Amino acid sequence: MRVKVHNGYVLVGSMGGAPKNPDWVHNLRANTEVDIRDRTQVTKMRVREVTEDPERERLWSASVAAFPPYKDYQARTTRKIPLFLAEPV
């Protein structure tokens, strides 16, 4: 799901509201350097996990606006769905 915020991208570890995080969440926590592909453009980016409000709330709102089922996914699980922000290096 594409969630673009300014010159970055929000990466949402929803896994459809499953009880566990997707494997890629652990990968991003271990390796913050990524290539993000948006259509035909590939950009080198650095990701950081966003855990603190108000930034997290702002990014969560943008994510739900881009893909409303995220709200339902959060309601299905007791874990706090992880959010990462990918920004150009």
PyMOL Python script that loads the backbone (N, CA, C, O; Angstrom):
from pymol import cmd

cmd.read_pdbstr("""\
ATOM      1  N   MET A   1       0.849  -1.168   0.000  1.00  0.00           N
ATOM      2  CA  MET A   1       0.000   0.000   0.000  1.00  0.00           C
ATOM      3  C   MET A   1       0.897   1.234   0.000  1.00  0.00           C
ATOM      4  O   MET A   1       1.850   1.309   0.776  1.00  0.00           O
ATOM      5  N   ARG A   2       0.609   2.166  -0.835  1.00  0.00           N
ATOM      6  CA  ARG A   2       1.427   3.375  -0.966  1.00  0.00           C
ATOM      7  C   ARG A   2       0.883   4.463  -0.040  1.00  0.00           C
ATOM      8  O   ARG A   2      -0.236   4.944  -0.222  1.00  0.00           O
ATOM      9  N   VAL A   3       1.674   4.836   0.938  1.00  0.00           N
ATOM     10  CA  VAL A   3       1.328   5.951   1.830  1.00  0.00           C
ATOM     11  C   VAL A   3       2.472   6.951   1.748  1.00  0.00           C
ATOM     12  O   VAL A   3       3.481   6.820   2.440  1.00  0.00           O
ATOM     13  N   LYS A   4       2.301   7.941   0.903  1.00  0.00           N
ATOM     14  CA  LYS A   4       3.334   8.964   0.692  1.00  0.00           C
ATOM     15  C   LYS A   4       3.020  10.165   1.575  1.00  0.00           C
ATOM     16  O   LYS A   4       1.897  10.670   1.585  1.00  0.00           O
ATOM     17  N   VAL A   5       4.026  10.610   2.313  1.00  0.00           N
ATOM     18  CA  VAL A   5       3.904  11.783   3.170  1.00  0.00           C
ATOM     19  C   VAL A   5       5.109  12.665   2.877  1.00  0.00           C
ATOM     20  O   VAL A   5       6.247  12.305   3.178  1.00  0.00           O
ATOM     21  N   HIS A   6       4.839  13.832   2.283  1.00  0.00           N
ATOM     22  CA  HIS A   6       5.894  14.743   1.837  1.00  0.00           C
ATOM     23  C   HIS A   6       6.848  13.986   0.911  1.00  0.00           C
ATOM     24  O   HIS A   6       6.416  13.464  -0.117  1.00  0.00           O
ATOM     25  N   ASN A   7       8.129  13.917   1.254  1.00  0.00           N
ATOM     26  CA  ASN A   7       9.076  13.215   0.380  1.00  0.00           C
ATOM     27  C   ASN A   7       9.420  11.816   0.906  1.00  0.00           C
ATOM     28  O   ASN A   7      10.400  11.207   0.479  1.00  0.00           O
ATOM     29  N   GLY A   8       8.603  11.321   1.833  1.00  0.00           N
ATOM     30  CA  GLY A   8       8.838  10.004   2.413  1.00  0.00           C
ATOM     31  C   GLY A   8       7.645   9.087   2.255  1.00  0.00           C
ATOM     32  O   GLY A   8       6.624   9.458   1.676  1.00  0.00           O
ATOM     33  N   TYR A   9       7.792   7.885   2.780  1.00  0.00           N
ATOM     34  CA  TYR A   9       6.750   6.861   2.707  1.00  0.00           C
ATOM     35  C   TYR A   9       6.556   6.249   4.085  1.00  0.00           C
ATOM     36  O   TYR A   9       7.520   5.988   4.804  1.00  0.00           O
ATOM     37  N   VAL A  10       5.304   6.025   4.440  1.00  0.00           N
ATOM     38  CA  VAL A  10       4.994   5.339   5.684  1.00  0.00           C
ATOM     39  C   VAL A  10       4.878   3.848   5.374  1.00  0.00           C
ATOM     40  O   VAL A  10       4.181   3.452   4.440  1.00  0.00           O
ATOM     41  N   LEU A  11       5.553   3.045   6.148  1.00  0.00           N
ATOM     42  CA  LEU A  11       5.503   1.590   6.016  1.00  0.00           C
ATOM     43  C   LEU A  11       4.741   1.061   7.229  1.00  0.00           C
ATOM     44  O   LEU A  11       5.142   1.285   8.371  1.00  0.00           O
ATOM     45  N   VAL A  12       3.648   0.365   6.972  1.00  0.00           N
ATOM     46  CA  VAL A  12       2.720  -0.061   8.019  1.00  0.00           C
ATOM     47  C   VAL A  12       2.814  -1.572   8.201  1.00  0.00           C
ATOM     48  O   VAL A  12       2.536  -2.326   7.268  1.00  0.00           O
ATOM     49  N   GLY A  13       3.196  -2.012   9.369  1.00  0.00           N
ATOM     50  CA  GLY A  13       3.352  -3.441   9.660  1.00  0.00           C
ATOM     51  C   GLY A  13       2.063  -4.077  10.133  1.00  0.00           C
ATOM     52  O   GLY A  13       2.017  -4.660  11.217  1.00  0.00           O
ATOM     53  N   SER A  14       1.020  -3.972   9.337  1.00  0.00           N
ATOM     54  CA  SER A  14      -0.305  -4.411   9.773  1.00  0.00           C
ATOM     55  C   SER A  14      -0.507  -5.924   9.727  1.00  0.00           C
ATOM     56  O   SER A  14      -1.077  -6.499  10.655  1.00  0.00           O
ATOM     57  N   MET A  15      -0.050  -6.566   8.669  1.00  0.00           N
ATOM     58  CA  MET A  15      -0.262  -7.997   8.433  1.00  0.00           C
ATOM     59  C   MET A  15      -1.735  -8.357   8.626  1.00  0.00           C
ATOM     60  O   MET A  15      -2.069  -9.417   9.154  1.00  0.00           O
ATOM     61  N   GLY A  16      -2.599  -7.456   8.187  1.00  0.00           N
ATOM     62  CA  GLY A  16      -4.040  -7.715   8.230  1.00  0.00           C
ATOM     63  C   GLY A  16      -4.617  -7.829   9.631  1.00  0.00           C
ATOM     64  O   GLY A  16      -5.715  -8.355   9.810  1.00  0.00           O
ATOM     65  N   GLY A  17      -3.884  -7.339  10.626  1.00  0.00           N
ATOM     66  CA  GLY A  17      -4.352  -7.432  12.004  1.00  0.00           C
ATOM     67  C   GLY A  17      -3.991  -8.744  12.683  1.00  0.00           C
ATOM     68  O   GLY A  17      -4.543  -9.079  13.731  1.00  0.00           O
ATOM     69  N   ALA A  18      -3.063  -9.485  12.085  1.00  0.00           N
ATOM     70  CA  ALA A  18      -2.602 -10.745  12.686  1.00  0.00           C
ATOM     71  C   ALA A  18      -1.929 -10.470  14.032  1.00  0.00           C
ATOM     72  O   ALA A  18      -1.498  -9.346  14.289  1.00  0.00           O
ATOM     73  N   PRO A  19      -1.835 -11.484  14.891  1.00  0.00           N
ATOM     74  CA  PRO A  19      -1.235 -11.260  16.214  1.00  0.00           C
ATOM     75  C   PRO A  19       0.259 -10.983  16.201  1.00  0.00           C
ATOM     76  O   PRO A  19       0.787 -10.448  17.177  1.00  0.00           O
ATOM     77  N   LYS A  20       0.969 -11.336  15.105  1.00  0.00           N
ATOM     78  CA  LYS A  20       2.413 -11.121  15.022  1.00  0.00           C
ATOM     79  C   LYS A  20       2.729 -10.072  13.959  1.00  0.00           C
ATOM     80  O   LYS A  20       1.969  -9.868  13.012  1.00  0.00           O
ATOM     81  N   ASN A  21       3.864  -9.419  14.143  1.00  0.00           N
ATOM     82  CA  ASN A  21       4.355  -8.492  13.121  1.00  0.00           C
ATOM     83  C   ASN A  21       4.811  -9.269  11.893  1.00  0.00           C
ATOM     84  O   ASN A  21       5.246 -10.415  12.010  1.00  0.00           O
ATOM     85  N   PRO A  22       4.715  -8.653  10.717  1.00  0.00           N
ATOM     86  CA  PRO A  22       5.300  -9.293   9.539  1.00  0.00           C
ATOM     87  C   PRO A  22       6.823  -9.385   9.693  1.00  0.00           C
ATOM     88  O   PRO A  22       7.432  -8.581  10.398  1.00  0.00           O
ATOM     89  N   ASP A  23       7.427 -10.371   9.028  1.00  0.00           N
ATOM     90  CA  ASP A  23       8.881 -10.574   9.150  1.00  0.00           C
ATOM     91  C   ASP A  23       9.668  -9.336   8.761  1.00  0.00           C
ATOM     92  O   ASP A  23      10.709  -9.060   9.356  1.00  0.00           O
ATOM     93  N   TRP A  24       9.192  -8.580   7.772  1.00  0.00           N
ATOM     94  CA  TRP A  24       9.957  -7.426   7.308  1.00  0.00           C
ATOM     95  C   TRP A  24      10.125  -6.364   8.391  1.00  0.00           C
ATOM     96  O   TRP A  24      11.056  -5.562   8.313  1.00  0.00           O
ATOM     97  N   VAL A  25       9.259  -6.335   9.393  1.00  0.00           N
ATOM     98  CA  VAL A  25       9.423  -5.383  10.502  1.00  0.00           C
ATOM     99  C   VAL A  25      10.760  -5.644  11.194  1.00  0.00           C
ATOM    100  O   VAL A  25      11.504  -4.710  11.491  1.00  0.00           O
ATOM    101  N   HIS A  26      11.057  -6.901  11.445  1.00  0.00           N
ATOM    102  CA  HIS A  26      12.325  -7.260  12.102  1.00  0.00           C
ATOM    103  C   HIS A  26      13.506  -6.910  11.198  1.00  0.00           C
ATOM    104  O   HIS A  26      14.554  -6.474  11.676  1.00  0.00           O
ATOM    105  N   ASN A  27      13.330  -7.101   9.898  1.00  0.00           N
ATOM    106  CA  ASN A  27      14.392  -6.758   8.949  1.00  0.00           C
ATOM    107  C   ASN A  27      14.683  -5.257   8.975  1.00  0.00           C
ATOM    108  O   ASN A  27      15.844  -4.849   8.970  1.00  0.00           O
ATOM    109  N   LEU A  28      13.628  -4.432   9.002  1.00  0.00           N
ATOM    110  CA  LEU A  28      13.838  -2.975   9.020  1.00  0.00           C
ATOM    111  C   LEU A  28      14.478  -2.512  10.323  1.00  0.00           C
ATOM    112  O   LEU A  28      15.272  -1.572  10.331  1.00  0.00           O
ATOM    113  N   ARG A  29      14.135  -3.166  11.412  1.00  0.00           N
ATOM    114  CA  ARG A  29      14.751  -2.800  12.695  1.00  0.00           C
ATOM    115  C   ARG A  29      16.243  -3.122  12.687  1.00  0.00           C
ATOM    116  O   ARG A  29      17.031  -2.443  13.345  1.00  0.00           O
ATOM    117  N   ALA A  30      16.628  -4.152  11.945  1.00  0.00           N
ATOM    118  CA  ALA A  30      18.029  -4.562  11.878  1.00  0.00           C
ATOM    119  C   ALA A  30      18.812  -3.824  10.802  1.00  0.00           C
ATOM    120  O   ALA A  30      20.015  -3.608  10.946  1.00  0.00           O
ATOM    121  N   ASN A  31      18.137  -3.434   9.722  1.00  0.00           N
ATOM    122  CA  ASN A  31      18.810  -2.785   8.592  1.00  0.00           C
ATOM    123  C   ASN A  31      17.941  -1.630   8.109  1.00  0.00           C
ATOM    124  O   ASN A  31      16.903  -1.845   7.483  1.00  0.00           O
ATOM    125  N   THR A  32      18.364  -0.419   8.397  1.00  0.00           N
ATOM    126  CA  THR A  32      17.538   0.756   8.102  1.00  0.00           C
ATOM    127  C   THR A  32      17.745   1.341   6.715  1.00  0.00           C
ATOM    128  O   THR A  32      17.034   2.266   6.324  1.00  0.00           O
ATOM    129  N   GLU A  33      18.709   0.815   5.964  1.00  0.00           N
ATOM    130  CA  GLU A  33      18.960   1.310   4.609  1.00  0.00           C
ATOM    131  C   GLU A  33      18.142   0.473   3.628  1.00  0.00           C
ATOM    132  O   GLU A  33      18.279  -0.749   3.585  1.00  0.00           O
ATOM    133  N   VAL A  34      17.286   1.137   2.836  1.00  0.00           N
ATOM    134  CA  VAL A  34      16.408   0.425   1.903  1.00  0.00           C
ATOM    135  C   VAL A  34      16.343   1.149   0.563  1.00  0.00           C
ATOM    136  O   VAL A  34      16.711   2.317   0.445  1.00  0.00           O
ATOM    137  N   ASP A  35      15.870   0.428  -0.431  1.00  0.00           N
ATOM    138  CA  ASP A  35      15.499   1.018  -1.714  1.00  0.00           C
ATOM    139  C   ASP A  35      13.983   0.957  -1.791  1.00  0.00           C
ATOM    140  O   ASP A  35      13.393  -0.110  -1.619  1.00  0.00           O
ATOM    141  N   ILE A  36      13.355   2.089  -2.048  1.00  0.00           N
ATOM    142  CA  ILE A  36      11.901   2.150  -2.195  1.00  0.00           C
ATOM    143  C   ILE A  36      11.588   2.363  -3.663  1.00  0.00           C
ATOM    144  O   ILE A  36      12.125   3.267  -4.302  1.00  0.00           O
ATOM    145  N   ARG A  37      10.714   1.522  -4.186  1.00  0.00           N
ATOM    146  CA  ARG A  37      10.288   1.639  -5.580  1.00  0.00           C
ATOM    147  C   ARG A  37       8.875   2.208  -5.595  1.00  0.00           C
ATOM    148  O   ARG A  37       7.962   1.649  -4.987  1.00  0.00           O
ATOM    149  N   ASP A  38       8.707   3.312  -6.287  1.00  0.00           N
ATOM    150  CA  ASP A  38       7.392   3.922  -6.493  1.00  0.00           C
ATOM    151  C   ASP A  38       7.190   4.004  -8.002  1.00  0.00           C
ATOM    152  O   ASP A  38       7.788   4.829  -8.693  1.00  0.00           O
ATOM    153  N   ARG A  39       6.348   3.139  -8.472  1.00  0.00           N
ATOM    154  CA  ARG A  39       6.151   2.961  -9.917  1.00  0.00           C
ATOM    155  C   ARG A  39       7.486   2.582 -10.551  1.00  0.00           C
ATOM    156  O   ARG A  39       7.976   1.479 -10.306  1.00  0.00           O
ATOM    157  N   THR A  40       8.087   3.444 -11.349  1.00  0.00           N
ATOM    158  CA  THR A  40       9.352   3.099 -12.015  1.00  0.00           C
ATOM    159  C   THR A  40      10.569   3.718 -11.341  1.00  0.00           C
ATOM    160  O   THR A  40      11.702   3.423 -11.722  1.00  0.00           O
ATOM    161  N   GLN A  41      10.352   4.565 -10.353  1.00  0.00           N
ATOM    162  CA  GLN A  41      11.472   5.252  -9.696  1.00  0.00           C
ATOM    163  C   GLN A  41      11.902   4.513  -8.434  1.00  0.00           C
ATOM    164  O   GLN A  41      11.079   4.172  -7.585  1.00  0.00           O
ATOM    165  N   VAL A  42      13.207   4.273  -8.327  1.00  0.00           N
ATOM    166  CA  VAL A  42      13.778   3.632  -7.148  1.00  0.00           C
ATOM    167  C   VAL A  42      14.632   4.666  -6.425  1.00  0.00           C
ATOM    168  O   VAL A  42      15.481   5.318  -7.033  1.00  0.00           O
ATOM    169  N   THR A  43      14.401   4.812  -5.120  1.00  0.00           N
ATOM    170  CA  THR A  43      15.103   5.811  -4.315  1.00  0.00           C
ATOM    171  C   THR A  43      15.736   5.145  -3.100  1.00  0.00           C
ATOM    172  O   THR A  43      15.096   4.350  -2.412  1.00  0.00           O
ATOM    173  N   LYS A  44      16.999   5.475  -2.843  1.00  0.00           N
ATOM    174  CA  LYS A  44      17.659   5.009  -1.626  1.00  0.00           C
ATOM    175  C   LYS A  44      17.095   5.804  -0.452  1.00  0.00           C
ATOM    176  O   LYS A  44      17.029   7.032  -0.488  1.00  0.00           O
ATOM    177  N   MET A  45      16.689   5.078   0.585  1.00  0.00           N
ATOM    178  CA  MET A  45      16.073   5.716   1.744  1.00  0.00           C
ATOM    179  C   MET A  45      16.571   5.083   3.030  1.00  0.00           C
ATOM    180  O   MET A  45      17.135   3.989   3.037  1.00  0.00           O
ATOM    181  N   ARG A  46      16.348   5.792   4.094  1.00  0.00           N
ATOM    182  CA  ARG A  46      16.640   5.306   5.446  1.00  0.00           C
ATOM    183  C   ARG A  46      15.306   5.280   6.190  1.00  0.00           C
ATOM    184  O   ARG A  46      14.520   6.225   6.109  1.00  0.00           O
ATOM    185  N   VAL A  47      15.062   4.192   6.911  1.00  0.00           N
ATOM    186  CA  VAL A  47      13.816   4.086   7.665  1.00  0.00           C
ATOM    187  C   VAL A  47      14.089   4.252   9.146  1.00  0.00           C
ATOM    188  O   VAL A  47      15.168   3.951   9.655  1.00  0.00           O
ATOM    189  N   ARG A  48      13.068   4.740   9.803  1.00  0.00           N
ATOM    190  CA  ARG A  48      13.106   4.819  11.268  1.00  0.00           C
ATOM    191  C   ARG A  48      11.722   4.471  11.778  1.00  0.00           C
ATOM    192  O   ARG A  48      10.712   4.848  11.184  1.00  0.00           O
ATOM    193  N   GLU A  49      11.687   3.757  12.872  1.00  0.00           N
ATOM    194  CA  GLU A  49      10.403   3.409  13.467  1.00  0.00           C
ATOM    195  C   GLU A  49       9.862   4.628  14.201  1.00  0.00           C
ATOM    196  O   GLU A  49      10.595   5.319  14.909  1.00  0.00           O
ATOM    197  N   VAL A  50       8.589   4.878  14.026  1.00  0.00           N
ATOM    198  CA  VAL A  50       7.943   6.028  14.660  1.00  0.00           C
ATOM    199  C   VAL A  50       7.032   5.495  15.760  1.00  0.00           C
ATOM    200  O   VAL A  50       6.043   4.812  15.495  1.00  0.00           O
ATOM    201  N   THR A  51       7.389   5.822  17.002  1.00  0.00           N
ATOM    202  CA  THR A  51       6.644   5.290  18.148  1.00  0.00           C
ATOM    203  C   THR A  51       5.999   6.376  18.997  1.00  0.00           C
ATOM    204  O   THR A  51       5.118   6.090  19.807  1.00  0.00           O
ATOM    205  N   GLU A  52       6.428   7.607  18.817  1.00  0.00           N
ATOM    206  CA  GLU A  52       5.967   8.684  19.691  1.00  0.00           C
ATOM    207  C   GLU A  52       4.952   9.594  19.004  1.00  0.00           C
ATOM    208  O   GLU A  52       5.104   9.944  17.834  1.00  0.00           O
ATOM    209  N   ASP A  53       3.922   9.966  19.750  1.00  0.00           N
ATOM    210  CA  ASP A  53       2.969  10.978  19.272  1.00  0.00           C
ATOM    211  C   ASP A  53       3.608  12.342  19.478  1.00  0.00           C
ATOM    212  O   ASP A  53       4.461  12.466  20.357  1.00  0.00           O
ATOM    213  N   PRO A  54       3.257  13.352  18.735  1.00  0.00           N
ATOM    214  CA  PRO A  54       2.174  13.426  17.753  1.00  0.00           C
ATOM    215  C   PRO A  54       2.549  12.912  16.364  1.00  0.00           C
ATOM    216  O   PRO A  54       1.677  12.760  15.509  1.00  0.00           O
ATOM    217  N   GLU A  55       3.845  12.642  16.128  1.00  0.00           N
ATOM    218  CA  GLU A  55       4.237  12.193  14.793  1.00  0.00           C
ATOM    219  C   GLU A  55       3.570  10.867  14.431  1.00  0.00           C
ATOM    220  O   GLU A  55       3.091  10.699  13.309  1.00  0.00           O
ATOM    221  N   ARG A  56       3.538   9.935  15.366  1.00  0.00           N
ATOM    222  CA  ARG A  56       2.932   8.640  15.065  1.00  0.00           C
ATOM    223  C   ARG A  56       1.465   8.799  14.712  1.00  0.00           C
ATOM    224  O   ARG A  56       0.998   8.191  13.749  1.00  0.00           O
ATOM    225  N   GLU A  57       0.743   9.587  15.452  1.00  0.00           N
ATOM    226  CA  GLU A  57      -0.682   9.804  15.176  1.00  0.00           C
ATOM    227  C   GLU A  57      -0.887  10.433  13.799  1.00  0.00           C
ATOM    228  O   GLU A  57      -1.809  10.060  13.072  1.00  0.00           O
ATOM    229  N   ARG A  58      -0.040  11.372  13.449  1.00  0.00           N
ATOM    230  CA  ARG A  58      -0.137  12.029  12.138  1.00  0.00           C
ATOM    231  C   ARG A  58       0.097  11.019  11.014  1.00  0.00           C
ATOM    232  O   ARG A  58      -0.627  11.015  10.019  1.00  0.00           O
ATOM    233  N   LEU A  59       1.105  10.169  11.175  1.00  0.00           N
ATOM    234  CA  LEU A  59       1.401   9.169  10.157  1.00  0.00           C
ATOM    235  C   LEU A  59       0.338   8.069  10.118  1.00  0.00           C
ATOM    236  O   LEU A  59       0.007   7.567   9.043  1.00  0.00           O
ATOM    237  N   TRP A  60      -0.190   7.696  11.269  1.00  0.00           N
ATOM    238  CA  TRP A  60      -1.268   6.711  11.307  1.00  0.00           C
ATOM    239  C   TRP A  60      -2.503   7.262  10.594  1.00  0.00           C
ATOM    240  O   TRP A  60      -3.143   6.549   9.821  1.00  0.00           O
ATOM    241  N   SER A  61      -2.836   8.510  10.847  1.00  0.00           N
ATOM    242  CA  SER A  61      -3.990   9.134  10.177  1.00  0.00           C
ATOM    243  C   SER A  61      -3.804   9.166   8.668  1.00  0.00           C
ATOM    244  O   SER A  61      -4.745   8.901   7.921  1.00  0.00           O
ATOM    245  N   ALA A  62      -2.606   9.487   8.218  1.00  0.00           N
ATOM    246  CA  ALA A  62      -2.318   9.495   6.778  1.00  0.00           C
ATOM    247  C   ALA A  62      -2.446   8.090   6.197  1.00  0.00           C
ATOM    248  O   ALA A  62      -2.921   7.917   5.074  1.00  0.00           O
ATOM    249  N   SER A  63      -2.026   7.103   6.954  1.00  0.00           N
ATOM    250  CA  SER A  63      -2.099   5.714   6.495  1.00  0.00           C
ATOM    251  C   SER A  63      -3.551   5.250   6.368  1.00  0.00           C
ATOM    252  O   SER A  63      -3.923   4.625   5.375  1.00  0.00           O
ATOM    253  N   VAL A  64      -4.360   5.556   7.365  1.00  0.00           N
ATOM    254  CA  VAL A  64      -5.775   5.183   7.331  1.00  0.00           C
ATOM    255  C   VAL A  64      -6.505   5.932   6.220  1.00  0.00           C
ATOM    256  O   VAL A  64      -7.407   5.380   5.590  1.00  0.00           O
ATOM    257  N   ALA A  65      -6.125   7.179   5.977  1.00  0.00           N
ATOM    258  CA  ALA A  65      -6.738   7.929   4.874  1.00  0.00           C
ATOM    259  C   ALA A  65      -6.403   7.290   3.525  1.00  0.00           C
ATOM    260  O   ALA A  65      -7.242   7.267   2.625  1.00  0.00           O
ATOM    261  N   ALA A  66      -5.184   6.774   3.382  1.00  0.00           N
ATOM    262  CA  ALA A  66      -4.768   6.131   2.133  1.00  0.00           C
ATOM    263  C   ALA A  66      -5.381   4.738   1.985  1.00  0.00           C
ATOM    264  O   ALA A  66      -5.660   4.301   0.868  1.00  0.00           O
ATOM    265  N   PHE A  67      -5.590   4.041   3.098  1.00  0.00           N
ATOM    266  CA  PHE A  67      -6.103   2.673   3.071  1.00  0.00           C
ATOM    267  C   PHE A  67      -6.939   2.441   4.332  1.00  0.00           C
ATOM    268  O   PHE A  67      -6.414   1.954   5.333  1.00  0.00           O
ATOM    269  N   PRO A  68      -8.234   2.784   4.299  1.00  0.00           N
ATOM    270  CA  PRO A  68      -9.102   2.701   5.485  1.00  0.00           C
ATOM    271  C   PRO A  68      -9.104   1.359   6.223  1.00  0.00           C
ATOM    272  O   PRO A  68      -9.295   1.363   7.439  1.00  0.00           O
ATOM    273  N   PRO A  69      -8.903   0.208   5.565  1.00  0.00           N
ATOM    274  CA  PRO A  69      -8.875  -1.049   6.327  1.00  0.00           C
ATOM    275  C   PRO A  69      -7.806  -1.121   7.428  1.00  0.00           C
ATOM    276  O   PRO A  69      -7.914  -1.955   8.326  1.00  0.00           O
ATOM    277  N   TYR A  70      -6.790  -0.273   7.374  1.00  0.00           N
ATOM    278  CA  TYR A  70      -5.802  -0.270   8.459  1.00  0.00           C
ATOM    279  C   TYR A  70      -6.474  -0.092   9.817  1.00  0.00           C
ATOM    280  O   TYR A  70      -6.057  -0.698  10.804  1.00  0.00           O
ATOM    281  N   LYS A  71      -7.503   0.730   9.867  1.00  0.00           N
ATOM    282  CA  LYS A  71      -8.213   0.961  11.135  1.00  0.00           C
ATOM    283  C   LYS A  71      -8.834  -0.343  11.640  1.00  0.00           C
ATOM    284  O   LYS A  71      -8.780  -0.639  12.834  1.00  0.00           O
ATOM    285  N   ASP A  72      -9.417  -1.115  10.734  1.00  0.00           N
ATOM    286  CA  ASP A  72      -9.988  -2.410  11.110  1.00  0.00           C
ATOM    287  C   ASP A  72      -8.902  -3.388  11.546  1.00  0.00           C
ATOM    288  O   ASP A  72      -9.097  -4.161  12.484  1.00  0.00           O
ATOM    289  N   TYR A  73      -7.766  -3.354  10.868  1.00  0.00           N
ATOM    290  CA  TYR A  73      -6.664  -4.244  11.224  1.00  0.00           C
ATOM    291  C   TYR A  73      -6.197  -3.967  12.650  1.00  0.00           C
ATOM    292  O   TYR A  73      -5.910  -4.899  13.401  1.00  0.00           O
ATOM    293  N   GLN A  74      -6.118  -2.686  13.027  1.00  0.00           N
ATOM    294  CA  GLN A  74      -5.686  -2.359  14.389  1.00  0.00           C
ATOM    295  C   GLN A  74      -6.690  -2.870  15.410  1.00  0.00           C
ATOM    296  O   GLN A  74      -6.309  -3.317  16.492  1.00  0.00           O
ATOM    297  N   ALA A  75      -7.974  -2.805  15.067  1.00  0.00           N
ATOM    298  CA  ALA A  75      -9.020  -3.283  15.974  1.00  0.00           C
ATOM    299  C   ALA A  75      -8.969  -4.801  16.161  1.00  0.00           C
ATOM    300  O   ALA A  75      -9.439  -5.303  17.182  1.00  0.00           O
ATOM    301  N   ARG A  76      -8.414  -5.539  15.204  1.00  0.00           N
ATOM    302  CA  ARG A  76      -8.348  -7.009  15.256  1.00  0.00           C
ATOM    303  C   ARG A  76      -7.229  -7.540  16.132  1.00  0.00           C
ATOM    304  O   ARG A  76      -7.226  -8.720  16.485  1.00  0.00           O
ATOM    305  N   THR A  77      -6.287  -6.694  16.485  1.00  0.00           N
ATOM    306  CA  THR A  77      -5.107  -7.182  17.204  1.00  0.00           C
ATOM    307  C   THR A  77      -4.861  -6.378  18.474  1.00  0.00           C
ATOM    308  O   THR A  77      -5.261  -5.219  18.583  1.00  0.00           O
ATOM    309  N   THR A  78      -4.196  -7.017  19.429  1.00  0.00           N
ATOM    310  CA  THR A  78      -3.838  -6.311  20.659  1.00  0.00           C
ATOM    311  C   THR A  78      -2.488  -5.621  20.531  1.00  0.00           C
ATOM    312  O   THR A  78      -2.146  -4.769  21.351  1.00  0.00           O
ATOM    313  N   ARG A  79      -1.707  -5.986  19.493  1.00  0.00           N
ATOM    314  CA  ARG A  79      -0.401  -5.337  19.323  1.00  0.00           C
ATOM    315  C   ARG A  79      -0.593  -3.960  18.690  1.00  0.00           C
ATOM    316  O   ARG A  79      -1.544  -3.728  17.944  1.00  0.00           O
ATOM    317  N   LYS A  80       0.312  -3.075  18.999  1.00  0.00           N
ATOM    318  CA  LYS A  80       0.302  -1.761  18.350  1.00  0.00           C
ATOM    319  C   LYS A  80       1.010  -1.931  17.017  1.00  0.00           C
ATOM    320  O   LYS A  80       2.194  -2.263  16.968  1.00  0.00           O
ATOM    321  N   ILE A  81       0.276  -1.700  15.938  1.00  0.00           N
ATOM    322  CA  ILE A  81       0.840  -1.903  14.600  1.00  0.00           C
ATOM    323  C   ILE A  81       2.035  -0.970  14.415  1.00  0.00           C
ATOM    324  O   ILE A  81       1.906   0.241  14.591  1.00  0.00           O
ATOM    325  N   PRO A  82       3.191  -1.521  14.063  1.00  0.00           N
ATOM    326  CA  PRO A  82       4.378  -0.687  13.897  1.00  0.00           C
ATOM    327  C   PRO A  82       4.314   0.178  12.643  1.00  0.00           C
ATOM    328  O   PRO A  82       3.813  -0.237  11.597  1.00  0.00           O
ATOM    329  N   LEU A  83       4.832   1.383  12.782  1.00  0.00           N
ATOM    330  CA  LEU A  83       4.938   2.325  11.673  1.00  0.00           C
ATOM    331  C   LEU A  83       6.390   2.713  11.499  1.00  0.00           C
ATOM    332  O   LEU A  83       7.111   2.951  12.467  1.00  0.00           O
ATOM    333  N   PHE A  84       6.803   2.773  10.247  1.00  0.00           N
ATOM    334  CA  PHE A  84       8.140   3.235   9.912  1.00  0.00           C
ATOM    335  C   PHE A  84       8.001   4.365   8.901  1.00  0.00           C
ATOM    336  O   PHE A  84       7.066   4.380   8.101  1.00  0.00           O
ATOM    337  N   LEU A  85       8.923   5.300   8.941  1.00  0.00           N
ATOM    338  CA  LEU A  85       8.971   6.359   7.961  1.00  0.00           C
ATOM    339  C   LEU A  85      10.256   6.199   7.166  1.00  0.00           C
ATOM    340  O   LEU A  85      11.353   6.214   7.724  1.00  0.00           O
ATOM    341  N   ALA A  86      10.104   6.045   5.844  1.00  0.00           N
ATOM    342  CA  ALA A  86      11.262   5.958   4.938  1.00  0.00           C
ATOM    343  C   ALA A  86      11.490   7.340   4.360  1.00  0.00           C
ATOM    344  O   ALA A  86      10.581   7.943   3.790  1.00  0.00           O
ATOM    345  N   GLU A  87      12.705   7.837   4.510  1.00  0.00           N
ATOM    346  CA  GLU A  87      13.052   9.182   4.024  1.00  0.00           C
ATOM    347  C   GLU A  87      14.297   9.106   3.144  1.00  0.00           C
ATOM    348  O   GLU A  87      15.171   8.269   3.373  1.00  0.00           O
ATOM    349  N   PRO A  88      14.378   9.982   2.135  1.00  0.00           N
ATOM    350  CA  PRO A  88      15.562   9.974   1.250  1.00  0.00           C
ATOM    351  C   PRO A  88      16.859  10.164   2.037  1.00  0.00           C
ATOM    352  O   PRO A  88      16.914  10.912   3.013  1.00  0.00           O
ATOM    353  N   VAL A  89      17.888   9.472   1.586  1.00  0.00           N
ATOM    354  CA  VAL A  89      19.203   9.571   2.238  1.00  0.00           C
ATOM    355  C   VAL A  89      19.868  10.854   1.786  1.00  0.00           C
ATOM    356  O   VAL A  89      20.986  11.150   2.206  1.00  0.00           O
TER     357      VAL A  89
END
""", "prot")
cmd.dss("prot")
cmd.show_as("cartoon", "prot")
cmd.util.cbc("prot")
cmd.orient("prot")
